[in-house]
Amino acid sequence: MKNKAMEVRLADELLDFLQTRRTLHLSTLDQDGHPYASYAPFAIGDDCFYVLLSDIAIHGVNLRNDPKAAVLVVQDESESQTIFARVRVNYQVSAEHIPFESGEAYDAGIQALFDKQGERIHNLSKMTDFNLFKLTPLGGRYVKDFGRAYTIAGHSLTGESIEHLSDGHKPRAGASAL
């Protein structure tokens, strides 16, 4: 029971952290399978991320051609006590293009983005080169500090379980302190 209570607390903490961020880092694959890193404003809805990306943007084209991607949401450097242990969560995701013609599904994603990002979303969503993507987590990792890293198992933002990684850093044999 104690572990389940801890998982619920971590899940709530993780969602709170995500709600305080406005952008995510996005890694997509180009047509040759090479990674491409970028960022995008996001919103949360339906236990996933929504992003609105232009066909002019490389990451938008990449997601239309290959749904495999990775997402990183990270604490701002100015908020961190140590640069080596910024709070962060990363996910492997599967991207689904939600066409304008899909009606309610499109409207729900745009509304989530509008609620988080403001009026500009309505203007961009009216442009034919902007596409809505739903990024569904396939699992990930939540890192809060040194020795406080957790595996997120499952296909949601908080997964079906969040488990502490118990195999931590190990000193290098023969290494001397500077």
N, C-alpha and C positions, 0 to 999 in steps of 0.2 A: 504494500500500500504506500509506503514511503516513496518508493521509486516512481509510482504513478503520479503522486502529488508533485514530485519534483519535475516530472515531464510536463505536467499541466502548467506549472509555474514558468518553466523554460519556454514553453509554447507561447504563453501570454507575453513574456518578455521579448521574445523574438518578433511577434506581431507588433508590439509597441515600437520596437526598434525600426522595423520596416515602415511603419506609419510616419515616423519622423523624417524619413528620407524622401527626396523628390526625384532623384535620378538613380539609374543603375548602370553598371558597366556591362557591356554585352559583347560576347565573343561569338562570332559566326564563322562559317566555313565558306571560302570562295569556291568557284567551279573546279579548281585544281586541288581542293581539300586543304588549302592553307588557311590558318586562322587569321581573323581580322578583328581587332579590338576597337570598340567605340563606346559611346554612352547614349542613353536616351531617357527622357522623362518617362515616368511610369505611374500606374495606379494599380491598386489591388482590387480584385473582384473575382467572385466565383473560385476562391482559393488558388488564384494564379496571378500573374502579372499581365497587364495590358500595356502595349506600347503602340504609338502611331508613328509610322516610319514612311519616309518618302522613297519613291523609286529612284530618285536622284542620289540618295544615300546608299553607300555600298552595303551597309548591314541590312537595309531593306531588301535589296536585290538578293543578297545571300540567303536570307530567310525564306524568300519565295522559292528559291532553288533547292534548299536543304534545310529541313526543320530542326536539325541538331544544333544546339547552341549552349552556351554557359552564361550565367548571370552572376555578377558580384555586386553586392550592396555593402558599402563600407562607411564607417564612421569618418567624419571629416578630420583631417590632421589637426586642426586647431582645437578639437574637442578631446583629443587623445592624451592620456598621461604619458604614454610612451609610443613612439612611432612604430616600434616592433610588435606591438600588440593592440592594434586598432580593432575595435569591435567590427565584425564582418560576418556576412553569410553568403555562401555561394551555392549555386544550384546547377545541376545539369538540367536542361529544359528541352521540351519539344514544342516547337512553334507551330501554331495553326493560324493561317490567314483567315480572317473573318471578313468576307466581302460585304460591301455596302448593301447589296441586295438581300442579305440574310435577315434584315429587319430587326427583330427584337434582340438577337445576339449582338449585332453591330451596335444598336442603340445602347445596350447595357454597358458595353466596353467604353463607348464614347462618353457616356454619362459618368462612369467611374473616373475616367481621365479628366473630364470637366470639373468634377467635384474636387479633385486633388490639384490640378494644374491651372484651372481658370479658363477664361473666355477664349484664349487663343486656340484651344482645342476645337471649339465649334468652327472657327474660321478654317483651320487646317483640314478638318474632316470634310469640308465641302470641296476640297481640291481633289481632282481625279488621280493625282500621283501619290496621294497619301493612303496608306493601307493600315488597317488595324490588325494587330497580331495578339493572340493569346499565348502566353508562355507558361506552359504547365510544368511544374517541377517534377523531376524524376528521382530526386534525392539530393542531398547536399551536406554541407558542413557549416556549423555555427561556432564561431570563435569569439569568446568574450575577453580573454586575457591569457597570459601564460598558464598552462595547466588546466585551462577551462575551455576545452574544445569538445564539440559534440557532433555526432553523425546524425543526420536527419534521414530516416528511411521512410520511403513512401512517396506518393504522387500528390503532395499538397505542400503548402508553404511550411507547415509545422510537421508534416509527415504523420505516419501511423505510430512512430516512436522516435524519441530523441535520446541517444545514448552517449554517455561520457566516453571519450577516448582515453583509455587508461595507459596506453603505451606512449609515454612521453619522451622528452629530449634525453639523450644519453651523452655523458662526457666522452670526448675523444681520448683514447689511450695515449699517454705521453704528451698531451697538450699542456702548455703552461699558460698561466694567466698573464696578461699584459699589464 
